[in-house]
Amino acid sequence: MKKRRRIFHTAAVLATSLAAFGPNTIAKGVKETKKLRGSPESFGNHSQSATAGPEPPPRRKDPSSLRSAADTEEKAHPKPLESSLTAALGAPVKPEDWIVPSGGKYPWKTKIVTTTFWIGEDIAPNNPVPNAASSWDPNWSKNYGGLDTPKRDQRSGFLPVNFVPQQNPFYVALPYNDVTKGKHKPEAAAMIPWFKDAFQAEGKSVLKDRWIAIRFKDRVAYAQWEDCGPFRTDHAAYVFGTERPKPNLNKGAGLDVSPAVRDYLGMDDSDVTDWRFVEFEEVPRGPWSTHGENNPFVLKDRAKGQPVVLLQTIKPTAAR
C-alpha cells in the first residue's frame, strides 16, 4: 500500500513539473521577430546624366504581402512562356547556351522573358511601386510629358496620341542600379564595361541613357536604358555577367520594354527576346532617333541646325 502511494506521489510531482512548461512559459521564451521597413528616401535632382540620391525601392519589388494563391499556383505550374526557358525550369544553364557573340563589342543575351512597362504605370499586383518616378528621375512622368499609355488604340506611330513625348519613347529597364545613397556601388567600377570612360563624378550614374538592341524574331529595335527593374536593382551578375535572371512573379523576366519597343517589334505584352548593349555609333537611324531631350540623335541634329523630324504632328490635349 505504501509503495502504491509513493507511485501516485511521484506521478503528481511529475505532472506539476510538466505544467510549469505550459503555453505561457513557452511563449515567454520565444522572441518576437519584426520586419522593419526602411525609412522613406528622397530622390536627388534630375539631370541629363543623373546624380544619385538615396536609391529608391526597386520597382516591381516582390513583397510576400502581395503574393496570392494565383501567384503561388503559377510558380508551381509555370505557363508555357516560362517553361520554354531552361533557366526557368531550374536546370543549370551554361553561358555558351544563351550568351551568343554578336560580331560587336557586346554579346547577345538570348531567351530573356521580356515584359512591357510604361512611364506613369500605376500600382498593380505585380507592380507595387508606381512609375511616376524612375530610379534616376523623380519626375520621370512629368519630364516625359504624361502617361505613356500601353493601350494600342490610344497610340499611333509608336507614340501616345495625346501628346508629343519630351523624352525618347523607346526606353527599357534592366535590373541593376549603379548608384545608391549618393555613391556608386562598390562593384560598379569592376562590373560595368564602360565605367572608366563614362565616369564623371561620384554618385553620377553611368547607366542612364545607354543604348541597347532588342531582337524579336527577325526585327531589332534600339532603346535607351531609363529605369531599373523588373523587381531588382542589384543583379549586376546578369546584366553585365553570365548569370540568368532571378525567378520573380513575371516568369523570371529580365527585361522591361516600353510600348514603343513592343509595338515596333510586334511582340506581345509579355514575350521572349534577345538583347545586348550597343555603342551609340552602332545605332542606326529609326523611330528611336526622332524624339527626346535625352536622345543624342535629337541633340546632335539640333546642334547642327538640322530640323528635328517627328514621326507625326500631334497636338497636345488641352489642359483640364
JONOR-V869294 format. One record per pair of residues at least 12 apart in sequence whose C-alpha atoms are under 10 Angstrom apart, sorted by the first residue. I is the first residue (numbers start at 1). J is the second residue. If there is no record, write none. Layout:
i=I j=J
i=I j=J
//
This chain:
i=38 j=57
i=40 j=54
i=40 j=56
i=40 j=57
i=41 j=53
i=41 j=54
i=41 j=55
i=41 j=56
i=41 j=57
i=41 j=181
i=42 j=54
i=42 j=55
i=42 j=56
i=42 j=138
i=42 j=181
i=43 j=55
i=43 j=56
i=43 j=133
i=43 j=134
i=43 j=135
i=43 j=136
i=43 j=137
i=43 j=138
i=43 j=139
i=43 j=181
i=43 j=182
i=44 j=136
i=44 j=137
i=44 j=138
i=44 j=181
i=44 j=182
i=45 j=136
i=45 j=137
i=45 j=138
i=45 j=139
i=46 j=136
i=46 j=137
i=46 j=138
i=46 j=139
i=46 j=140
i=46 j=143
i=47 j=136
i=47 j=137
i=47 j=204
i=47 j=294
i=48 j=136
i=48 j=137
i=48 j=205
i=48 j=208
i=48 j=209
i=48 j=293
i=48 j=294
i=48 j=295
i=49 j=136
i=49 j=137
i=49 j=200
i=49 j=204
i=49 j=205
i=49 j=206
i=49 j=207
i=49 j=208
i=49 j=209
i=49 j=294
i=50 j=135
i=50 j=136
i=50 j=137
i=50 j=179
i=50 j=203
i=50 j=204
i=50 j=205
i=50 j=206
i=50 j=207
i=50 j=208
i=50 j=209
i=51 j=136
i=51 j=137
i=51 j=179
i=51 j=180
i=51 j=182
i=51 j=183
i=51 j=184
i=51 j=200
i=51 j=201
i=51 j=202
i=51 j=203
i=51 j=204
i=51 j=205
i=51 j=206
i=52 j=135
i=52 j=136
i=52 j=137
i=52 j=177
i=52 j=178
i=52 j=179
i=52 j=180
i=52 j=181
i=52 j=182
i=52 j=183
i=52 j=184
i=52 j=202
i=52 j=203
i=52 j=204
i=52 j=205
i=53 j=135
i=53 j=136
i=53 j=137
i=53 j=138
i=53 j=179
i=53 j=180
i=53 j=181
i=53 j=182
i=53 j=183
i=53 j=203
i=53 j=204
i=54 j=135
i=54 j=179
i=54 j=180
i=54 j=181
i=54 j=182
i=54 j=183
i=54 j=203
i=55 j=135
i=55 j=136
i=55 j=177
i=55 j=178
i=55 j=179
i=55 j=180
i=55 j=181
i=55 j=182
i=55 j=183
i=55 j=233
i=56 j=129
i=56 j=133
i=56 j=134
i=56 j=135
i=56 j=136
i=56 j=138
i=56 j=180
i=56 j=181
i=56 j=233
i=57 j=128
i=57 j=129
i=57 j=135
i=57 j=231
i=57 j=232
i=57 j=233
i=58 j=128
i=58 j=129
i=58 j=134
i=58 j=135
i=58 j=175
i=58 j=176
i=58 j=177
i=58 j=227
i=58 j=228
i=58 j=229
i=58 j=230
i=58 j=231
i=58 j=232
i=58 j=233
i=58 j=234
i=59 j=126
i=59 j=127
i=59 j=128
i=59 j=129
i=59 j=130
i=59 j=131
i=59 j=133
i=59 j=134
i=59 j=135
i=59 j=173
i=59 j=175
i=59 j=227
i=59 j=228
i=59 j=229
i=59 j=230
i=59 j=231
i=59 j=232
i=59 j=233
i=60 j=123
i=60 j=124
i=60 j=125
i=60 j=126
i=60 j=127
i=60 j=128
i=60 j=129
i=60 j=130
i=60 j=131
i=60 j=228
i=60 j=229
i=60 j=230
i=60 j=231
i=60 j=232
i=60 j=248
i=60 j=249
i=60 j=250
i=61 j=126
i=61 j=127
i=61 j=128
i=61 j=129
i=61 j=229
i=61 j=230
i=61 j=231
i=61 j=232
i=61 j=233
i=61 j=248
i=61 j=249
i=62 j=125
i=62 j=126
i=62 j=127
i=62 j=128
i=62 j=230
i=62 j=231
i=62 j=232
i=62 j=248
i=62 j=249
i=62 j=250
i=63 j=126
i=63 j=128
i=63 j=231
i=66 j=124
i=66 j=125
i=66 j=126
i=66 j=127
i=66 j=128
i=66 j=249
i=67 j=125
i=67 j=126
i=67 j=249
i=68 j=125
i=71 j=125
i=71 j=126
i=71 j=248
i=71 j=249
i=71 j=250
i=72 j=249
i=74 j=249
i=74 j=250
i=74 j=251
i=75 j=88
i=75 j=247
i=75 j=248
i=75 j=249
i=75 j=250
i=75 j=251
i=78 j=251
i=79 j=251
i=80 j=251
i=81 j=113
i=81 j=251
i=81 j=252
i=81 j=270
i=81 j=271
i=81 j=272
i=82 j=112
i=82 j=113
i=82 j=250
i=82 j=251
i=82 j=252
i=82 j=253
i=82 j=271
i=82 j=272
i=83 j=251
i=84 j=111
i=84 j=113
i=84 j=272
i=85 j=111
i=85 j=112
i=85 j=113
i=85 j=251
i=85 j=252
i=85 j=272
i=86 j=98
i=86 j=111
i=87 j=111
i=87 j=112
i=87 j=243
i=87 j=244
i=87 j=245
i=87 j=246
i=87 j=247
i=87 j=252
i=88 j=113
i=88 j=244
i=88 j=245
i=88 j=246
i=88 j=247
i=88 j=248
i=88 j=251
i=88 j=252
i=88 j=253
i=90 j=247
i=92 j=244
i=93 j=242
i=93 j=243
i=93 j=244
i=94 j=242
i=94 j=243
i=94 j=244
i=95 j=109
i=95 j=241
i=95 j=242
i=95 j=243
i=95 j=244
i=96 j=242
i=97 j=109
i=97 j=110
i=97 j=111
i=98 j=110
i=98 j=111
i=98 j=112
i=98 j=242
i=98 j=244
i=98 j=274
i=99 j=111
i=99 j=241
i=99 j=242
i=99 j=243
i=99 j=244
i=99 j=274
i=99 j=275
i=99 j=276
i=100 j=274
i=100 j=276
i=101 j=276
i=102 j=276
i=104 j=276
i=104 j=277
i=104 j=278
i=104 j=279
i=104 j=282
i=105 j=276
i=105 j=277
i=105 j=278
i=105 j=279
i=106 j=193
i=106 j=212
i=106 j=240
i=106 j=275
i=106 j=276
i=106 j=277
i=106 j=278
i=106 j=279
i=107 j=275
i=107 j=276
i=107 j=277
i=107 j=278
i=108 j=213
i=108 j=214
i=108 j=215
i=108 j=274
i=108 j=275
i=108 j=276
i=108 j=277
i=109 j=214
i=109 j=215
i=109 j=238
i=109 j=239
i=109 j=240
i=109 j=241
i=109 j=242
i=109 j=244
i=109 j=273
i=109 j=274
i=109 j=275
i=109 j=276
i=109 j=277
i=110 j=214
i=110 j=215
i=110 j=244
i=110 j=272
i=110 j=273
i=110 j=274
i=110 j=275
i=110 j=276
i=111 j=216
i=111 j=244
i=111 j=254
i=111 j=271
i=111 j=272
i=111 j=273
i=111 j=274
i=111 j=275
i=112 j=244
i=112 j=245
i=112 j=252
i=112 j=253
i=112 j=254
i=112 j=255
i=112 j=271
i=112 j=272
i=112 j=273
i=112 j=274
i=112 j=275
i=113 j=245
i=113 j=250
i=113 j=251
i=113 j=252
i=113 j=253
i=113 j=254
i=113 j=255
i=113 j=256
i=113 j=270
i=113 j=271
i=113 j=272
i=113 j=273
i=113 j=274
i=114 j=214
i=114 j=230
i=114 j=250
i=114 j=251
i=114 j=252
i=114 j=253
i=114 j=254
i=114 j=255
i=114 j=256
i=114 j=257
i=114 j=262
i=114 j=267
i=114 j=268
i=114 j=269
i=114 j=270
i=114 j=271
i=114 j=272
i=114 j=273
i=114 j=274
i=114 j=275
i=115 j=172
i=115 j=173
i=115 j=230
i=115 j=250
i=115 j=251
i=115 j=253
i=115 j=254
i=115 j=255
i=115 j=256
i=115 j=257
i=115 j=258
i=115 j=259
i=115 j=262
i=115 j=267
i=115 j=268
i=115 j=269
i=115 j=270
i=115 j=271
i=115 j=272
i=115 j=273
i=116 j=150
i=116 j=172
i=116 j=173
i=116 j=230
i=116 j=255
i=116 j=256
i=116 j=257
i=116 j=258
i=116 j=259
i=116 j=260
i=116 j=261
i=116 j=262
i=116 j=267
i=116 j=268
i=116 j=269
i=116 j=270
i=116 j=271
i=117 j=131
i=117 j=148
i=117 j=149
i=117 j=150
i=117 j=171
i=117 j=172
i=117 j=173
i=117 j=229
i=117 j=230
i=117 j=255
i=117 j=256
i=117 j=257
i=117 j=258
i=117 j=259
i=117 j=262
i=117 j=269
i=117 j=270
i=118 j=130
i=118 j=131
i=118 j=132
i=118 j=141
i=118 j=147
i=118 j=148
i=118 j=149
i=118 j=150
i=118 j=169
i=118 j=171
i=118 j=172
i=118 j=173
i=118 j=256
i=118 j=257
i=118 j=258
i=118 j=259
i=118 j=260
i=119 j=131
i=119 j=132
i=119 j=133
i=119 j=134
i=119 j=140
i=119 j=141
i=119 j=142
i=119 j=144
i=119 j=145
i=119 j=146
i=119 j=147
i=119 j=148
i=119 j=149
i=119 j=150
i=119 j=169
i=119 j=171
i=119 j=227
i=119 j=258
i=119 j=259
i=120 j=132
i=120 j=133
i=120 j=134
i=120 j=140
i=120 j=141
i=120 j=142
i=120 j=144
i=120 j=145
i=120 j=146
i=120 j=147
i=120 j=148
i=120 j=149
i=121 j=133
i=121 j=141
i=121 j=147
i=121 j=148
i=121 j=149
i=121 j=150
i=122 j=147
i=125 j=249
i=126 j=230
i=126 j=231
i=126 j=248
i=126 j=249
i=126 j=250
i=127 j=230
i=127 j=231
i=127 j=249
i=128 j=231
i=129 j=231
i=131 j=147
i=131 j=227
i=132 j=144
i=132 j=146
i=132 j=147
i=133 j=227
i=134 j=173
i=134 j=226
i=134 j=227
i=134 j=228
i=134 j=229
i=135 j=173
i=135 j=176
i=135 j=177
i=135 j=179
i=135 j=180
i=135 j=208
i=135 j=226
i=135 j=227
i=135 j=228
i=135 j=229
i=135 j=233
i=136 j=177
i=136 j=179
i=136 j=204
i=136 j=205
i=136 j=207
i=136 j=208
i=136 j=226
i=136 j=227
i=136 j=228
i=137 j=208
i=137 j=226
i=137 j=227
i=140 j=167
i=140 j=226
i=140 j=227
i=141 j=165
i=141 j=167
i=142 j=166
i=143 j=165
i=143 j=166
i=143 j=167
i=143 j=292
i=143 j=293
i=144 j=163
i=144 j=164
i=144 j=165
i=144 j=166
i=144 j=167
i=144 j=168
i=144 j=169
i=144 j=292
i=144 j=293
i=144 j=294
i=145 j=162
i=145 j=163
i=145 j=164
i=145 j=165
i=145 j=166
i=145 j=167
i=145 j=316
i=146 j=160
i=146 j=162
i=146 j=163
i=146 j=164
i=146 j=165
i=146 j=166
i=147 j=160
i=147 j=162
i=147 j=163
i=147 j=165
i=148 j=160
i=148 j=161
i=148 j=162
i=148 j=163
i=148 j=165
i=148 j=169
i=148 j=258
i=148 j=259
i=148 j=260
i=149 j=161
i=149 j=162
i=149 j=258
i=149 j=259
i=149 j=260
i=150 j=258
i=150 j=259
i=150 j=260
i=150 j=262
i=150 j=263
i=150 j=269
i=151 j=259
i=152 j=259
i=152 j=260
i=152 j=263
i=155 j=259
i=155 j=260
i=155 j=263
i=156 j=260
i=156 j=263
i=156 j=311
i=156 j=312
i=156 j=314
i=157 j=260
i=157 j=263
i=157 j=264
i=157 j=287
i=157 j=310
i=157 j=311
i=157 j=312
i=158 j=170
i=158 j=258
i=158 j=259
i=158 j=260
i=158 j=261
i=158 j=262
i=158 j=263
i=158 j=264
i=158 j=287
i=158 j=288
i=158 j=311
i=158 j=312
i=159 j=259
i=159 j=260
i=159 j=263
i=159 j=287
i=159 j=291
i=159 j=311
i=159 j=312
i=159 j=314
i=160 j=259
i=160 j=260
i=160 j=314
i=161 j=312
i=161 j=313
i=161 j=314
i=161 j=315
i=161 j=316
i=161 j=317
i=162 j=314
i=162 j=315
i=162 j=316
i=162 j=317
i=162 j=318
i=163 j=313
i=163 j=314
i=163 j=315
i=163 j=316
i=163 j=317
i=163 j=318
i=164 j=291
i=164 j=292
i=164 j=310
i=164 j=311
i=164 j=312
i=164 j=313
i=164 j=314
i=164 j=315
i=164 j=316
i=164 j=317
i=165 j=291
i=165 j=292
i=165 j=293
i=165 j=314
i=165 j=316
i=166 j=291
i=166 j=292
i=166 j=293
i=166 j=294
i=166 j=295
i=167 j=290
i=167 j=291
i=167 j=292
i=167 j=293
i=167 j=294
i=167 j=295
i=168 j=209
i=168 j=223
i=168 j=224
i=168 j=226
i=168 j=260
i=168 j=287
i=168 j=288
i=168 j=289
i=168 j=290
i=168 j=291
i=168 j=292
i=168 j=293
i=168 j=294
i=168 j=295
i=168 j=296
i=168 j=298
i=169 j=223
i=169 j=224
i=169 j=258
i=169 j=259
i=169 j=260
i=169 j=261
i=169 j=287
i=169 j=288
i=169 j=289
i=169 j=290
i=169 j=291
i=169 j=292
i=169 j=295
i=170 j=211
i=170 j=221
i=170 j=222
i=170 j=223
i=170 j=224
i=170 j=225
i=170 j=226
i=170 j=257
i=170 j=258
i=170 j=259
i=170 j=260
i=170 j=261
i=170 j=262
i=170 j=264
i=170 j=287
i=170 j=288
i=170 j=289
i=170 j=291
i=170 j=292
i=170 j=295
i=171 j=209
i=171 j=210
i=171 j=211
i=171 j=212
i=171 j=222
i=171 j=223
i=171 j=224
i=171 j=225
i=171 j=226
i=171 j=227
i=171 j=256
i=171 j=257
i=171 j=258
i=171 j=259
i=171 j=260
i=171 j=261
i=171 j=288
i=172 j=209
i=172 j=210
i=172 j=211
i=172 j=212
i=172 j=214
i=172 j=222
i=172 j=223
i=172 j=224
i=172 j=225
i=172 j=226
i=172 j=227
i=172 j=228
i=172 j=229
i=172 j=230
i=172 j=255
i=172 j=256
i=172 j=257
i=172 j=258
i=172 j=259
i=172 j=261
i=173 j=208
i=173 j=223
i=173 j=224
i=173 j=225
i=173 j=226
i=173 j=227
i=173 j=228
i=173 j=229
i=173 j=230
i=173 j=233
i=173 j=254
i=173 j=255
i=173 j=256
i=173 j=257
i=173 j=258
i=174 j=207
i=174 j=225
i=174 j=226
i=174 j=227
i=174 j=228
i=174 j=229
i=174 j=230
i=174 j=231
i=174 j=232
i=174 j=233
i=174 j=234
i=174 j=235
i=174 j=236
i=174 j=238
i=174 j=239
i=174 j=253
i=174 j=254
i=174 j=255
i=174 j=256
i=174 j=257
i=175 j=227
i=175 j=228
i=175 j=229
i=175 j=230
i=175 j=231
i=175 j=232
i=175 j=233
i=175 j=234
i=175 j=235
i=175 j=236
i=175 j=238
i=175 j=239
i=175 j=245
i=175 j=246
i=175 j=253
i=175 j=254
i=175 j=255
i=175 j=256
i=176 j=188
i=176 j=207
i=176 j=227
i=176 j=228
i=176 j=229
i=176 j=230
i=176 j=231
i=176 j=232
i=176 j=233
i=176 j=234
i=176 j=235
i=176 j=236
i=176 j=237
i=176 j=238
i=176 j=239
i=176 j=240
i=177 j=205
i=177 j=206
i=177 j=207
i=177 j=208
i=177 j=227
i=177 j=228
i=177 j=229
i=177 j=232
i=177 j=233
i=177 j=234
i=177 j=235
i=177 j=236
i=178 j=191
i=178 j=192
i=178 j=195
i=178 j=203
i=178 j=204
i=178 j=205
i=178 j=206
i=178 j=207
i=178 j=208
i=178 j=228
i=178 j=233
i=178 j=234
i=178 j=236
i=179 j=202
i=179 j=203
i=179 j=204
i=179 j=205
i=179 j=206
i=179 j=207
i=179 j=233
i=180 j=203
i=180 j=204
i=180 j=205
i=180 j=233
i=181 j=203
i=182 j=202
i=182 j=203
i=182 j=204
i=182 j=205
i=183 j=201
i=183 j=202
i=183 j=203
i=183 j=204
i=183 j=205
i=184 j=201
i=184 j=202
i=184 j=203
i=184 j=204
i=184 j=205
i=184 j=206
i=185 j=202
i=185 j=203
i=185 j=234
i=187 j=236
i=188 j=205
i=188 j=206
i=188 j=236
i=189 j=206
i=191 j=236
i=191 j=237
i=191 j=239
i=191 j=240
i=191 j=241
i=192 j=206
i=192 j=207
i=192 j=236
i=192 j=239
i=192 j=240
i=192 j=241
i=193 j=240
i=194 j=206
i=194 j=207
i=194 j=279
i=195 j=207
i=207 j=224
i=207 j=225
i=207 j=226
i=207 j=227
i=207 j=228
i=208 j=224
i=208 j=225
i=208 j=226
i=208 j=227
i=208 j=228
i=208 j=294
i=209 j=223
i=209 j=224
i=209 j=225
i=209 j=226
i=209 j=227
i=209 j=294
i=209 j=295
i=209 j=296
i=210 j=223
i=210 j=224
i=210 j=225
i=210 j=226
i=210 j=277
i=210 j=278
i=210 j=279
i=210 j=280
i=211 j=223
i=211 j=224
i=211 j=225
i=211 j=226
i=211 j=276
i=211 j=277
i=211 j=278
i=211 j=279
i=211 j=280
i=211 j=281
i=211 j=282
i=211 j=283
i=212 j=224
i=212 j=225
i=212 j=275
i=212 j=276
i=212 j=277
i=212 j=278
i=212 j=279
i=212 j=280
i=212 j=282
i=212 j=283
i=213 j=274
i=213 j=275
i=213 j=276
i=213 j=277
i=213 j=278
i=213 j=279
i=213 j=282
i=213 j=283
i=214 j=255
i=214 j=257
i=214 j=261
i=214 j=262
i=214 j=265
i=214 j=273
i=214 j=274
i=214 j=275
i=214 j=276
i=214 j=277
i=215 j=265
i=215 j=272
i=215 j=273
i=215 j=274
i=215 j=275
i=215 j=276
i=216 j=262
i=216 j=264
i=216 j=265
i=216 j=266
i=216 j=267
i=216 j=271
i=216 j=272
i=216 j=273
i=216 j=274
i=216 j=275
i=217 j=265
i=217 j=266
i=217 j=267
i=217 j=272
i=217 j=273
i=217 j=274
i=218 j=265
i=219 j=264
i=219 j=265
i=219 j=266
i=220 j=261
i=220 j=264
i=220 j=265
i=220 j=273
i=220 j=274
i=220 j=275
i=221 j=260
i=221 j=261
i=221 j=262
i=221 j=263
i=221 j=264
i=221 j=265
i=221 j=275
i=221 j=283
i=221 j=284
i=221 j=286
i=221 j=287
i=221 j=288
i=222 j=261
i=222 j=264
i=222 j=275
i=222 j=276
i=222 j=277
i=222 j=278
i=222 j=280
i=222 j=282
i=222 j=283
i=222 j=284
i=222 j=285
i=222 j=286
i=222 j=287
i=222 j=288
i=222 j=289
i=223 j=257
i=223 j=258
i=223 j=260
i=223 j=261
i=223 j=277
i=223 j=278
i=223 j=283
i=223 j=287
i=223 j=288
i=223 j=289
i=223 j=295
i=224 j=257
i=224 j=277
i=224 j=280
i=224 j=288
i=224 j=294
i=224 j=295
i=225 j=256
i=225 j=257
i=225 j=277
i=226 j=294
i=227 j=256
i=228 j=255
i=228 j=256
i=229 j=253
i=229 j=254
i=229 j=255
i=229 j=256
i=230 j=245
i=230 j=248
i=230 j=249
i=230 j=250
i=230 j=252
i=230 j=253
i=230 j=254
i=230 j=255
i=230 j=256
i=231 j=246
i=231 j=247
i=231 j=248
i=231 j=249
i=231 j=250
i=231 j=252
i=231 j=253
i=231 j=254
i=232 j=245
i=232 j=246
i=232 j=248
i=232 j=254
i=235 j=254
i=238 j=254
i=239 j=254
i=239 j=255
i=239 j=276
i=239 j=277
i=240 j=276
i=240 j=277
i=250 j=270
i=251 j=270
i=253 j=270
i=253 j=271
i=253 j=272
i=254 j=272
i=254 j=273
i=255 j=272
i=255 j=273
i=255 j=274
i=255 j=275
i=256 j=269
i=256 j=270
i=257 j=269
i=257 j=270
i=260 j=287
i=260 j=288
i=261 j=287
i=261 j=288
i=264 j=287
i=264 j=288
i=280 j=296
i=280 j=297
i=283 j=297
i=284 j=297
i=285 j=297
i=286 j=311
i=287 j=309
i=287 j=310
i=287 j=311
i=288 j=311
i=289 j=308
i=289 j=309
i=289 j=310
i=289 j=311
i=290 j=308
i=290 j=309
i=290 j=310
i=290 j=311
i=291 j=308
i=291 j=309
i=291 j=310
i=291 j=311
//
